[in-house]
Amino acid sequence: MILTGWIPFLEPMNWLQGLWYVLLVPLAFGIAASYKAMRIVDMRNYWRQVGMMTGQIVVVIAALAVGLILFVTFVLPRT
């Protein structure tokens, strides 16, 4: 695939799909840092709250991924 004619939504870059879990942590950190920067009143606990929210996001998305894998593997073949 030549990148000069790459159309993002019509031709996705499939080489990153197997590594989604590696990109999950920076994505969650960016979301948590941005959200907490706008919402927190006292900045003394900023990094602790960003870390906690990052962990929550990662755990929930990983649990959803496992749940969907189990659903597709065991429930859908029976229908």
mmCIF file of the N, C-alpha and C atoms, coordinates in Angstrom:
data_MODEL
# 
_entry.id   MODEL 
# 
loop_
_atom_site.group_PDB 
_atom_site.id 
_atom_site.type_symbol 
_atom_site.label_atom_id 
_atom_site.label_alt_id 
_atom_site.label_comp_id 
_atom_site.label_asym_id 
_atom_site.label_entity_id 
_atom_site.label_seq_id 
_atom_site.pdbx_PDB_ins_code 
_atom_site.Cartn_x 
_atom_site.Cartn_y 
_atom_site.Cartn_z 
_atom_site.occupancy 
_atom_site.B_iso_or_equiv 
_atom_site.pdbx_formal_charge 
_atom_site.auth_seq_id 
_atom_site.auth_comp_id 
_atom_site.auth_asym_id 
_atom_site.auth_atom_id 
_atom_site.pdbx_PDB_model_num 
ATOM 1   N N  . MET A 1 1  ? 0.845   -1.181  0.000  1.00 0.00 ? 1  MET A N  1 
ATOM 2   C CA . MET A 1 1  ? 0.000   0.000   0.000  1.00 0.00 ? 1  MET A CA 1 
ATOM 3   C C  . MET A 1 1  ? 0.887   1.240   0.000  1.00 0.00 ? 1  MET A C  1 
ATOM 4   N N  . ILE A 1 2  ? 0.667   2.121   -0.922 1.00 0.00 ? 2  ILE A N  1 
ATOM 5   C CA . ILE A 1 2  ? 1.415   3.366   -1.015 1.00 0.00 ? 2  ILE A CA 1 
ATOM 6   C C  . ILE A 1 2  ? 0.661   4.427   -0.218 1.00 0.00 ? 2  ILE A C  1 
ATOM 7   N N  . LEU A 1 3  ? 1.363   5.116   0.678  1.00 0.00 ? 3  LEU A N  1 
ATOM 8   C CA . LEU A 1 3  ? 0.703   6.077   1.556  1.00 0.00 ? 3  LEU A CA 1 
ATOM 9   C C  . LEU A 1 3  ? 0.325   7.379   0.867  1.00 0.00 ? 3  LEU A C  1 
ATOM 10  N N  . THR A 1 4  ? 0.791   7.609   -0.342 1.00 0.00 ? 4  THR A N  1 
ATOM 11  C CA . THR A 1 4  ? 0.402   8.841   -1.021 1.00 0.00 ? 4  THR A CA 1 
ATOM 12  C C  . THR A 1 4  ? -1.064  8.812   -1.426 1.00 0.00 ? 4  THR A C  1 
ATOM 13  N N  . GLY A 1 5  ? -1.617  7.637   -1.617 1.00 0.00 ? 5  GLY A N  1 
ATOM 14  C CA . GLY A 1 5  ? -3.016  7.517   -1.988 1.00 0.00 ? 5  GLY A CA 1 
ATOM 15  C C  . GLY A 1 5  ? -3.850  6.891   -0.889 1.00 0.00 ? 5  GLY A C  1 
ATOM 16  N N  . TRP A 1 6  ? -3.396  7.015   0.360  1.00 0.00 ? 6  TRP A N  1 
ATOM 17  C CA . TRP A 1 6  ? -4.084  6.366   1.476  1.00 0.00 ? 6  TRP A CA 1 
ATOM 18  C C  . TRP A 1 6  ? -5.313  7.162   1.888  1.00 0.00 ? 6  TRP A C  1 
ATOM 19  N N  . ILE A 1 7  ? -6.447  6.485   1.970  1.00 0.00 ? 7  ILE A N  1 
ATOM 20  C CA . ILE A 1 7  ? -7.698  7.102   2.405  1.00 0.00 ? 7  ILE A CA 1 
ATOM 21  C C  . ILE A 1 7  ? -8.054  6.460   3.743  1.00 0.00 ? 7  ILE A C  1 
ATOM 22  N N  . PRO A 1 8  ? -7.983  7.212   4.857  1.00 0.00 ? 8  PRO A N  1 
ATOM 23  C CA . PRO A 1 8  ? -8.077  6.612   6.192  1.00 0.00 ? 8  PRO A CA 1 
ATOM 24  C C  . PRO A 1 8  ? -9.313  5.760   6.449  1.00 0.00 ? 8  PRO A C  1 
ATOM 25  N N  . PHE A 1 9  ? -10.495 6.202   6.097  1.00 0.00 ? 9  PHE A N  1 
ATOM 26  C CA . PHE A 1 9  ? -11.694 5.456   6.451  1.00 0.00 ? 9  PHE A CA 1 
ATOM 27  C C  . PHE A 1 9  ? -12.032 4.354   5.451  1.00 0.00 ? 9  PHE A C  1 
ATOM 28  N N  . LEU A 1 10 ? -11.501 4.442   4.262  1.00 0.00 ? 10 LEU A N  1 
ATOM 29  C CA . LEU A 1 10 ? -11.769 3.414   3.264  1.00 0.00 ? 10 LEU A CA 1 
ATOM 30  C C  . LEU A 1 10 ? -10.711 2.323   3.252  1.00 0.00 ? 10 LEU A C  1 
ATOM 31  N N  . GLU A 1 11 ? -9.474  2.676   3.608  1.00 0.00 ? 11 GLU A N  1 
ATOM 32  C CA . GLU A 1 11 ? -8.373  1.722   3.641  1.00 0.00 ? 11 GLU A CA 1 
ATOM 33  C C  . GLU A 1 11 ? -7.651  1.834   4.987  1.00 0.00 ? 11 GLU A C  1 
ATOM 34  N N  . PRO A 1 12 ? -8.169  1.214   6.045  1.00 0.00 ? 12 PRO A N  1 
ATOM 35  C CA . PRO A 1 12 ? -7.527  1.348   7.354  1.00 0.00 ? 12 PRO A CA 1 
ATOM 36  C C  . PRO A 1 12 ? -6.165  0.662   7.391  1.00 0.00 ? 12 PRO A C  1 
ATOM 37  N N  . MET A 1 13 ? -5.305  1.130   8.285  1.00 0.00 ? 13 MET A N  1 
ATOM 38  C CA . MET A 1 13 ? -3.990  0.515   8.461  1.00 0.00 ? 13 MET A CA 1 
ATOM 39  C C  . MET A 1 13 ? -4.142  -0.711  9.353  1.00 0.00 ? 13 MET A C  1 
ATOM 40  N N  . ASN A 1 14 ? -4.160  -1.866  8.766  1.00 0.00 ? 14 ASN A N  1 
ATOM 41  C CA . ASN A 1 14 ? -4.422  -3.096  9.503  1.00 0.00 ? 14 ASN A CA 1 
ATOM 42  C C  . ASN A 1 14 ? -3.240  -3.574  10.327 1.00 0.00 ? 14 ASN A C  1 
ATOM 43  N N  . TRP A 1 15 ? -2.064  -3.027  10.137 1.00 0.00 ? 15 TRP A N  1 
ATOM 44  C CA . TRP A 1 15 ? -0.898  -3.509  10.856 1.00 0.00 ? 15 TRP A CA 1 
ATOM 45  C C  . TRP A 1 15 ? -0.937  -3.132  12.335 1.00 0.00 ? 15 TRP A C  1 
ATOM 46  N N  . LEU A 1 16 ? -1.791  -2.218  12.751 1.00 0.00 ? 16 LEU A N  1 
ATOM 47  C CA . LEU A 1 16 ? -1.896  -1.856  14.165 1.00 0.00 ? 16 LEU A CA 1 
ATOM 48  C C  . LEU A 1 16 ? -3.034  -2.575  14.885 1.00 0.00 ? 16 LEU A C  1 
ATOM 49  N N  . GLN A 1 17 ? -3.863  -3.302  14.181 1.00 0.00 ? 17 GLN A N  1 
ATOM 50  C CA . GLN A 1 17 ? -5.009  -3.931  14.825 1.00 0.00 ? 17 GLN A CA 1 
ATOM 51  C C  . GLN A 1 17 ? -4.603  -4.997  15.823 1.00 0.00 ? 17 GLN A C  1 
ATOM 52  N N  . GLY A 1 18 ? -3.507  -5.667  15.606 1.00 0.00 ? 18 GLY A N  1 
ATOM 53  C CA . GLY A 1 18 ? -3.049  -6.683  16.542 1.00 0.00 ? 18 GLY A CA 1 
ATOM 54  C C  . GLY A 1 18 ? -2.391  -6.103  17.778 1.00 0.00 ? 18 GLY A C  1 
ATOM 55  N N  . LEU A 1 19 ? -2.116  -4.816  17.765 1.00 0.00 ? 19 LEU A N  1 
ATOM 56  C CA . LEU A 1 19 ? -1.438  -4.170  18.891 1.00 0.00 ? 19 LEU A CA 1 
ATOM 57  C C  . LEU A 1 19 ? -2.324  -3.156  19.608 1.00 0.00 ? 19 LEU A C  1 
ATOM 58  N N  . TRP A 1 20 ? -3.633  -3.332  19.567 1.00 0.00 ? 20 TRP A N  1 
ATOM 59  C CA . TRP A 1 20 ? -4.522  -2.346  20.169 1.00 0.00 ? 20 TRP A CA 1 
ATOM 60  C C  . TRP A 1 20 ? -4.288  -2.218  21.668 1.00 0.00 ? 20 TRP A C  1 
ATOM 61  N N  . TYR A 1 21 ? -3.938  -3.309  22.319 1.00 0.00 ? 21 TYR A N  1 
ATOM 62  C CA . TYR A 1 21 ? -3.751  -3.275  23.764 1.00 0.00 ? 21 TYR A CA 1 
ATOM 63  C C  . TYR A 1 21 ? -2.513  -2.474  24.161 1.00 0.00 ? 21 TYR A C  1 
ATOM 64  N N  . VAL A 1 22 ? -1.537  -2.351  23.278 1.00 0.00 ? 22 VAL A N  1 
ATOM 65  C CA . VAL A 1 22 ? -0.353  -1.539  23.569 1.00 0.00 ? 22 VAL A CA 1 
ATOM 66  C C  . VAL A 1 22 ? -0.712  -0.056  23.509 1.00 0.00 ? 22 VAL A C  1 
ATOM 67  N N  . LEU A 1 23 ? -1.579  0.307   22.597 1.00 0.00 ? 23 LEU A N  1 
ATOM 68  C CA . LEU A 1 23 ? -1.977  1.700   22.447 1.00 0.00 ? 23 LEU A CA 1 
ATOM 69  C C  . LEU A 1 23 ? -3.082  2.107   23.420 1.00 0.00 ? 23 LEU A C  1 
ATOM 70  N N  . LEU A 1 24 ? -3.630  1.152   24.145 1.00 0.00 ? 24 LEU A N  1 
ATOM 71  C CA . LEU A 1 24 ? -4.709  1.444   25.081 1.00 0.00 ? 24 LEU A CA 1 
ATOM 72  C C  . LEU A 1 24 ? -4.237  2.300   26.250 1.00 0.00 ? 24 LEU A C  1 
ATOM 73  N N  . VAL A 1 25 ? -3.061  2.030   26.775 1.00 0.00 ? 25 VAL A N  1 
ATOM 74  C CA . VAL A 1 25 ? -2.572  2.768   27.946 1.00 0.00 ? 25 VAL A CA 1 
ATOM 75  C C  . VAL A 1 25 ? -2.311  4.242   27.620 1.00 0.00 ? 25 VAL A C  1 
ATOM 76  N N  . PRO A 1 26 ? -1.599  4.588   26.537 1.00 0.00 ? 26 PRO A N  1 
ATOM 77  C CA . PRO A 1 26 ? -1.436  6.019   26.245 1.00 0.00 ? 26 PRO A CA 1 
ATOM 78  C C  . PRO A 1 26 ? -2.756  6.720   25.927 1.00 0.00 ? 26 PRO A C  1 
ATOM 79  N N  . LEU A 1 27 ? -3.664  6.017   25.267 1.00 0.00 ? 27 LEU A N  1 
ATOM 80  C CA . LEU A 1 27 ? -4.967  6.602   24.979 1.00 0.00 ? 27 LEU A CA 1 
ATOM 81  C C  . LEU A 1 27 ? -5.729  6.884   26.267 1.00 0.00 ? 27 LEU A C  1 
ATOM 82  N N  . ALA A 1 28 ? -5.747  5.917   27.168 1.00 0.00 ? 28 ALA A N  1 
ATOM 83  C CA . ALA A 1 28 ? -6.442  6.092   28.444 1.00 0.00 ? 28 ALA A CA 1 
ATOM 84  C C  . ALA A 1 28 ? -5.788  7.190   29.271 1.00 0.00 ? 28 ALA A C  1 
ATOM 85  N N  . PHE A 1 29 ? -4.462  7.259   29.253 1.00 0.00 ? 29 PHE A N  1 
ATOM 86  C CA . PHE A 1 29 ? -3.763  8.312   29.994 1.00 0.00 ? 29 PHE A CA 1 
ATOM 87  C C  . PHE A 1 29 ? -4.106  9.693   29.442 1.00 0.00 ? 29 PHE A C  1 
ATOM 88  N N  . GLY A 1 30 ? -4.146  9.827   28.140 1.00 0.00 ? 30 GLY A N  1 
ATOM 89  C CA . GLY A 1 30 ? -4.495  11.116  27.536 1.00 0.00 ? 30 GLY A CA 1 
ATOM 90  C C  . GLY A 1 30 ? -5.915  11.537  27.853 1.00 0.00 ? 30 GLY A C  1 
ATOM 91  N N  . ILE A 1 31 ? -6.832  10.589  27.806 1.00 0.00 ? 31 ILE A N  1 
ATOM 92  C CA . ILE A 1 31 ? -8.226  10.892  28.137 1.00 0.00 ? 31 ILE A CA 1 
ATOM 93  C C  . ILE A 1 31 ? -8.342  11.295  29.599 1.00 0.00 ? 31 ILE A C  1 
ATOM 94  N N  . ALA A 1 32 ? -7.686  10.541  30.483 1.00 0.00 ? 32 ALA A N  1 
ATOM 95  C CA . ALA A 1 32 ? -7.771  10.830  31.913 1.00 0.00 ? 32 ALA A CA 1 
ATOM 96  C C  . ALA A 1 32 ? -7.119  12.168  32.250 1.00 0.00 ? 32 ALA A C  1 
ATOM 97  N N  . ALA A 1 33 ? -5.961  12.444  31.672 1.00 0.00 ? 33 ALA A N  1 
ATOM 98  C CA . ALA A 1 33 ? -5.275  13.709  31.960 1.00 0.00 ? 33 ALA A CA 1 
ATOM 99  C C  . ALA A 1 33 ? -6.095  14.899  31.474 1.00 0.00 ? 33 ALA A C  1 
ATOM 100 N N  . SER A 1 34 ? -6.670  14.783  30.298 1.00 0.00 ? 34 SER A N  1 
ATOM 101 C CA . SER A 1 34 ? -7.489  15.881  29.768 1.00 0.00 ? 34 SER A CA 1 
ATOM 102 C C  . SER A 1 34 ? -8.747  16.084  30.601 1.00 0.00 ? 34 SER A C  1 
ATOM 103 N N  . TYR A 1 35 ? -9.408  14.999  30.941 1.00 0.00 ? 35 TYR A N  1 
ATOM 104 C CA . TYR A 1 35 ? -10.646 15.097  31.708 1.00 0.00 ? 35 TYR A CA 1 
ATOM 105 C C  . TYR A 1 35 ? -10.389 15.671  33.099 1.00 0.00 ? 35 TYR A C  1 
ATOM 106 N N  . LYS A 1 36 ? -9.366  15.150  33.769 1.00 0.00 ? 36 LYS A N  1 
ATOM 107 C CA . LYS A 1 36 ? -9.087  15.618  35.126 1.00 0.00 ? 36 LYS A CA 1 
ATOM 108 C C  . LYS A 1 36 ? -8.559  17.049  35.137 1.00 0.00 ? 36 LYS A C  1 
ATOM 109 N N  . ALA A 1 37 ? -7.867  17.464  34.090 1.00 0.00 ? 37 ALA A N  1 
ATOM 110 C CA . ALA A 1 37 ? -7.383  18.845  34.029 1.00 0.00 ? 37 ALA A CA 1 
ATOM 111 C C  . ALA A 1 37 ? -8.544  19.826  33.967 1.00 0.00 ? 37 ALA A C  1 
ATOM 112 N N  . MET A 1 38 ? -9.640  19.404  33.371 1.00 0.00 ? 38 MET A N  1 
ATOM 113 C CA . MET A 1 38 ? -10.800 20.291  33.277 1.00 0.00 ? 38 MET A CA 1 
ATOM 114 C C  . MET A 1 38 ? -11.697 20.207  34.508 1.00 0.00 ? 38 MET A C  1 
ATOM 115 N N  . ARG A 1 39 ? -11.735 19.065  35.169 1.00 0.00 ? 39 ARG A N  1 
ATOM 116 C CA . ARG A 1 39 ? -12.716 18.840  36.228 1.00 0.00 ? 39 ARG A CA 1 
ATOM 117 C C  . ARG A 1 39 ? -12.200 19.015  37.651 1.00 0.00 ? 39 ARG A C  1 
ATOM 118 N N  . ILE A 1 40 ? -10.927 18.795  37.886 1.00 0.00 ? 40 ILE A N  1 
ATOM 119 C CA . ILE A 1 40 ? -10.421 18.787  39.255 1.00 0.00 ? 40 ILE A CA 1 
ATOM 120 C C  . ILE A 1 40 ? -10.281 20.216  39.782 1.00 0.00 ? 40 ILE A C  1 
ATOM 121 N N  . VAL A 1 41 ? -10.596 20.391  41.057 1.00 0.00 ? 41 VAL A N  1 
ATOM 122 C CA . VAL A 1 41 ? -10.509 21.710  41.681 1.00 0.00 ? 41 VAL A CA 1 
ATOM 123 C C  . VAL A 1 41 ? -9.162  21.870  42.384 1.00 0.00 ? 41 VAL A C  1 
ATOM 124 N N  . ASP A 1 42 ? -8.746  20.848  43.103 1.00 0.00 ? 42 ASP A N  1 
ATOM 125 C CA . ASP A 1 42 ? -7.495  20.888  43.862 1.00 0.00 ? 42 ASP A CA 1 
ATOM 126 C C  . ASP A 1 42 ? -6.430  20.093  43.108 1.00 0.00 ? 42 ASP A C  1 
ATOM 127 N N  . MET A 1 43 ? -5.379  20.766  42.667 1.00 0.00 ? 43 MET A N  1 
ATOM 128 C CA . MET A 1 43 ? -4.363  20.123  41.828 1.00 0.00 ? 43 MET A CA 1 
ATOM 129 C C  . MET A 1 43 ? -3.359  19.273  42.618 1.00 0.00 ? 43 MET A C  1 
ATOM 130 N N  . ARG A 1 44 ? -3.480  19.226  43.937 1.00 0.00 ? 44 ARG A N  1 
ATOM 131 C CA . ARG A 1 44 ? -2.542  18.418  44.723 1.00 0.00 ? 44 ARG A CA 1 
ATOM 132 C C  . ARG A 1 44 ? -2.706  16.932  44.448 1.00 0.00 ? 44 ARG A C  1 
ATOM 133 N N  . ASN A 1 45 ? -3.899  16.495  44.141 1.00 0.00 ? 45 ASN A N  1 
ATOM 134 C CA . ASN A 1 45 ? -4.166  15.075  43.890 1.00 0.00 ? 45 ASN A CA 1 
ATOM 135 C C  . ASN A 1 45 ? -4.317  14.766  42.406 1.00 0.00 ? 45 ASN A C  1 
ATOM 136 N N  . TYR A 1 46 ? -3.847  15.654  41.562 1.00 0.00 ? 46 TYR A N  1 
ATOM 137 C CA . TYR A 1 46 ? -4.073  15.510  40.122 1.00 0.00 ? 46 TYR A CA 1 
ATOM 138 C C  . TYR A 1 46 ? -3.495  14.210  39.568 1.00 0.00 ? 46 TYR A C  1 
ATOM 139 N N  . TRP A 1 47 ? -2.210  13.959  39.801 1.00 0.00 ? 47 TRP A N  1 
ATOM 140 C CA . TRP A 1 47 ? -1.573  12.785  39.193 1.00 0.00 ? 47 TRP A CA 1 
ATOM 141 C C  . TRP A 1 47 ? -2.101  11.479  39.766 1.00 0.00 ? 47 TRP A C  1 
ATOM 142 N N  . ARG A 1 48 ? -2.452  11.483  41.032 1.00 0.00 ? 48 ARG A N  1 
ATOM 143 C CA . ARG A 1 48 ? -3.039  10.277  41.624 1.00 0.00 ? 48 ARG A CA 1 
ATOM 144 C C  . ARG A 1 48 ? -4.389  9.979   40.983 1.00 0.00 ? 48 ARG A C  1 
ATOM 145 N N  . GLN A 1 49 ? -5.195  11.013  40.795 1.00 0.00 ? 49 GLN A N  1 
ATOM 146 C CA . GLN A 1 49 ? -6.504  10.807  40.180 1.00 0.00 ? 49 GLN A CA 1 
ATOM 147 C C  . GLN A 1 49 ? -6.388  10.439  38.702 1.00 0.00 ? 49 GLN A C  1 
ATOM 148 N N  . VAL A 1 50 ? -5.400  11.012  38.019 1.00 0.00 ? 50 VAL A N  1 
ATOM 149 C CA . VAL A 1 50 ? -5.172  10.627  36.619 1.00 0.00 ? 50 VAL A CA 1 
ATOM 150 C C  . VAL A 1 50 ? -4.758  9.160   36.539 1.00 0.00 ? 50 VAL A C  1 
ATOM 151 N N  . GLY A 1 51 ? -3.891  8.733   37.438 1.00 0.00 ? 51 GLY A N  1 
ATOM 152 C CA . GLY A 1 51 ? -3.479  7.332   37.465 1.00 0.00 ? 51 GLY A CA 1 
ATOM 153 C C  . GLY A 1 51 ? -4.632  6.393   37.766 1.00 0.00 ? 51 GLY A C  1 
ATOM 154 N N  . MET A 1 52 ? -5.470  6.789   38.715 1.00 0.00 ? 52 MET A N  1 
ATOM 155 C CA . MET A 1 52 ? -6.626  5.953   39.052 1.00 0.00 ? 52 MET A CA 1 
ATOM 156 C C  . MET A 1 52 ? -7.599  5.856   37.880 1.00 0.00 ? 52 MET A C  1 
ATOM 157 N N  . MET A 1 53 ? -7.858  6.974   37.225 1.00 0.00 ? 53 MET A N  1 
ATOM 158 C CA . MET A 1 53 ? -8.789  6.951   36.100 1.00 0.00 ? 53 MET A CA 1 
ATOM 159 C C  . MET A 1 53 ? -8.202  6.183   34.920 1.00 0.00 ? 53 MET A C  1 
ATOM 160 N N  . THR A 1 54 ? -6.903  6.308   34.695 1.00 0.00 ? 54 THR A N  1 
ATOM 161 C CA . THR A 1 54 ? -6.251  5.539   33.635 1.00 0.00 ? 54 THR A CA 1 
ATOM 162 C C  . THR A 1 54 ? -6.403  4.047   33.904 1.00 0.00 ? 54 THR A C  1 
ATOM 163 N N  . GLY A 1 55 ? -6.166  3.642   35.134 1.00 0.00 ? 55 GLY A N  1 
ATOM 164 C CA . GLY A 1 55 ? -6.335  2.235   35.500 1.00 0.00 ? 55 GLY A CA 1 
ATOM 165 C C  . GLY A 1 55 ? -7.763  1.757   35.318 1.00 0.00 ? 55 GLY A C  1 
ATOM 166 N N  . GLN A 1 56 ? -8.713  2.590   35.696 1.00 0.00 ? 56 GLN A N  1 
ATOM 167 C CA . GLN A 1 56 ? -10.117 2.219   35.533 1.00 0.00 ? 56 GLN A CA 1 
ATOM 168 C C  . GLN A 1 56 ? -10.479 2.035   34.063 1.00 0.00 ? 56 GLN A C  1 
ATOM 169 N N  . ILE A 1 57 ? -10.019 2.943   33.232 1.00 0.00 ? 57 ILE A N  1 
ATOM 170 C CA . ILE A 1 57 ? -10.321 2.846   31.802 1.00 0.00 ? 57 ILE A CA 1 
ATOM 171 C C  . ILE A 1 57 ? -9.715  1.578   31.212 1.00 0.00 ? 57 ILE A C  1 
ATOM 172 N N  . VAL A 1 58 ? -8.460  1.301   31.551 1.00 0.00 ? 58 VAL A N  1 
ATOM 173 C CA . VAL A 1 58 ? -7.777  0.123   31.008 1.00 0.00 ? 58 VAL A CA 1 
ATOM 174 C C  . VAL A 1 58 ? -8.466  -1.158  31.469 1.00 0.00 ? 58 VAL A C  1 
ATOM 175 N N  . VAL A 1 59 ? -8.811  -1.233  32.744 1.00 0.00 ? 59 VAL A N  1 
ATOM 176 C CA . VAL A 1 59 ? -9.453  -2.446  33.269 1.00 0.00 ? 59 VAL A CA 1 
ATOM 177 C C  . VAL A 1 59 ? -10.821 -2.663  32.633 1.00 0.00 ? 59 VAL A C  1 
ATOM 178 N N  . VAL A 1 60 ? -11.602 -1.607  32.501 1.00 0.00 ? 60 VAL A N  1 
ATOM 179 C CA . VAL A 1 60 ? -12.949 -1.752  31.933 1.00 0.00 ? 60 VAL A CA 1 
ATOM 180 C C  . VAL A 1 60 ? -12.883 -2.143  30.458 1.00 0.00 ? 60 VAL A C  1 
ATOM 181 N N  . ILE A 1 61 ? -12.001 -1.524  29.695 1.00 0.00 ? 61 ILE A N  1 
ATOM 182 C CA . ILE A 1 61 ? -11.912 -1.866  28.273 1.00 0.00 ? 61 ILE A CA 1 
ATOM 183 C C  . ILE A 1 61 ? -11.377 -3.286  28.095 1.00 0.00 ? 61 ILE A C  1 
ATOM 184 N N  . ALA A 1 62 ? -10.415 -3.684  28.916 1.00 0.00 ? 62 ALA A N  1 
ATOM 185 C CA . ALA A 1 62 ? -9.909  -5.060  28.833 1.00 0.00 ? 62 ALA A CA 1 
ATOM 186 C C  . ALA A 1 62 ? -10.996 -6.063  29.217 1.00 0.00 ? 62 ALA A C  1 
ATOM 187 N N  . ALA A 1 63 ? -11.785 -5.745  30.239 1.00 0.00 ? 63 ALA A N  1 
ATOM 188 C CA . ALA A 1 63 ? -12.880 -6.635  30.631 1.00 0.00 ? 63 ALA A CA 1 
ATOM 189 C C  . ALA A 1 63 ? -13.938 -6.721  29.535 1.00 0.00 ? 63 ALA A C  1 
ATOM 190 N N  . LEU A 1 64 ? -14.231 -5.607  28.895 1.00 0.00 ? 64 LEU A N  1 
ATOM 191 C CA . LEU A 1 64 ? -15.175 -5.633  27.778 1.00 0.00 ? 64 LEU A CA 1 
ATOM 192 C C  . LEU A 1 64 ? -14.644 -6.467  26.618 1.00 0.00 ? 64 LEU A C  1 
ATOM 193 N N  . ALA A 1 65 ? -13.356 -6.370  26.355 1.00 0.00 ? 65 ALA A N  1 
ATOM 194 C CA . ALA A 1 65 ? -12.756 -7.167  25.279 1.00 0.00 ? 65 ALA A CA 1 
ATOM 195 C C  . ALA A 1 65 ? -12.854 -8.655  25.590 1.00 0.00 ? 65 ALA A C  1 
ATOM 196 N N  . VAL A 1 66 ? -12.541 -9.032  26.818 1.00 0.00 ? 66 VAL A N  1 
ATOM 197 C CA . VAL A 1 66 ? -12.642 -10.445 27.207 1.00 0.00 ? 66 VAL A CA 1 
ATOM 198 C C  . VAL A 1 66 ? -14.091 -10.913 27.142 1.00 0.00 ? 66 VAL A C  1 
ATOM 199 N N  . GLY A 1 67 ? -15.008 -10.083 27.613 1.00 0.00 ? 67 GLY A N  1 
ATOM 200 C CA . GLY A 1 67 ? -16.423 -10.440 27.555 1.00 0.00 ? 67 GLY A CA 1 
ATOM 201 C C  . GLY A 1 67 ? -16.921 -10.624 26.129 1.00 0.00 ? 67 GLY A C  1 
ATOM 202 N N  . LEU A 1 68 ? -16.504 -9.748  25.237 1.00 0.00 ? 68 LEU A N  1 
ATOM 203 C CA . LEU A 1 68 ? -16.915 -9.887  23.839 1.00 0.00 ? 68 LEU A CA 1 
ATOM 204 C C  . LEU A 1 68 ? -16.293 -11.112 23.183 1.00 0.00 ? 68 LEU A C  1 
ATOM 205 N N  . ILE A 1 69 ? -15.046 -11.408 23.529 1.00 0.00 ? 69 ILE A N  1 
ATOM 206 C CA . ILE A 1 69 ? -14.410 -12.615 22.988 1.00 0.00 ? 69 ILE A CA 1 
ATOM 207 C C  . ILE A 1 69 ? -15.158 -13.860 23.451 1.00 0.00 ? 69 ILE A C  1 
ATOM 208 N N  . LEU A 1 70 ? -15.507 -13.909 24.722 1.00 0.00 ? 70 LEU A N  1 
ATOM 209 C CA . LEU A 1 70 ? -16.262 -15.054 25.238 1.00 0.00 ? 70 LEU A CA 1 
ATOM 210 C C  . LEU A 1 70 ? -17.649 -15.143 24.606 1.00 0.00 ? 70 LEU A C  1 
ATOM 211 N N  . PHE A 1 71 ? -18.282 -14.011 24.418 1.00 0.00 ? 71 PHE A N  1 
ATOM 212 C CA . PHE A 1 71 ? -19.610 -13.988 23.797 1.00 0.00 ? 71 PHE A CA 1 
ATOM 213 C C  . PHE A 1 71 ? -19.557 -14.512 22.366 1.00 0.00 ? 71 PHE A C  1 
ATOM 214 N N  . VAL A 1 72 ? -18.592 -14.031 21.612 1.00 0.00 ? 72 VAL A N  1 
ATOM 215 C CA . VAL A 1 72 ? -18.480 -14.455 20.213 1.00 0.00 ? 72 VAL A CA 1 
ATOM 216 C C  . VAL A 1 72 ? -18.057 -15.915 20.110 1.00 0.00 ? 72 VAL A C  1 
ATOM 217 N N  . THR A 1 73 ? -17.235 -16.365 21.043 1.00 0.00 ? 73 THR A N  1 
ATOM 218 C CA . THR A 1 73 ? -16.735 -17.734 20.982 1.00 0.00 ? 73 THR A CA 1 
ATOM 219 C C  . THR A 1 73 ? -17.776 -18.760 21.428 1.00 0.00 ? 73 THR A C  1 
ATOM 220 N N  . PHE A 1 74 ? -18.516 -18.457 22.487 1.00 0.00 ? 74 PHE A N  1 
ATOM 221 C CA . PHE A 1 74 ? -19.387 -19.476 23.073 1.00 0.00 ? 74 PHE A CA 1 
ATOM 222 C C  . PHE A 1 74 ? -20.883 -19.251 22.850 1.00 0.00 ? 74 PHE A C  1 
ATOM 223 N N  . VAL A 1 75 ? -21.333 -18.032 22.810 1.00 0.00 ? 75 VAL A N  1 
ATOM 224 C CA . VAL A 1 75 ? -22.774 -17.778 22.709 1.00 0.00 ? 75 VAL A CA 1 
ATOM 225 C C  . VAL A 1 75 ? -23.238 -17.720 21.258 1.00 0.00 ? 75 VAL A C  1 
ATOM 226 N N  . LEU A 1 76 ? -22.544 -16.999 20.423 1.00 0.00 ? 76 LEU A N  1 
ATOM 227 C CA . LEU A 1 76 ? -22.990 -16.850 19.038 1.00 0.00 ? 76 LEU A CA 1 
ATOM 228 C C  . LEU A 1 76 ? -22.979 -18.140 18.227 1.00 0.00 ? 76 LEU A C  1 
ATOM 229 N N  . PRO A 1 77 ? -22.034 -19.051 18.417 1.00 0.00 ? 77 PRO A N  1 
ATOM 230 C CA . PRO A 1 77 ? -22.101 -20.287 17.617 1.00 0.00 ? 77 PRO A CA 1 
ATOM 231 C C  . PRO A 1 77 ? -23.339 -21.134 17.901 1.00 0.00 ? 77 PRO A C  1 
ATOM 232 N N  . ARG A 1 78 ? -23.977 -20.960 19.029 1.00 0.00 ? 78 ARG A N  1 
ATOM 233 C CA . ARG A 1 78 ? -25.164 -21.754 19.371 1.00 0.00 ? 78 ARG A CA 1 
ATOM 234 C C  . ARG A 1 78 ? -26.416 -21.248 18.685 1.00 0.00 ? 78 ARG A C  1 
ATOM 235 N N  . THR A 1 79 ? -26.384 -20.042 18.167 1.00 0.00 ? 79 THR A N  1 
ATOM 236 C CA . THR A 1 79 ? -27.589 -19.502 17.527 1.00 0.00 ? 79 THR A CA 1 
ATOM 237 C C  . THR A 1 79 ? -27.639 -19.843 16.063 1.00 0.00 ? 79 THR A C  1 
# 
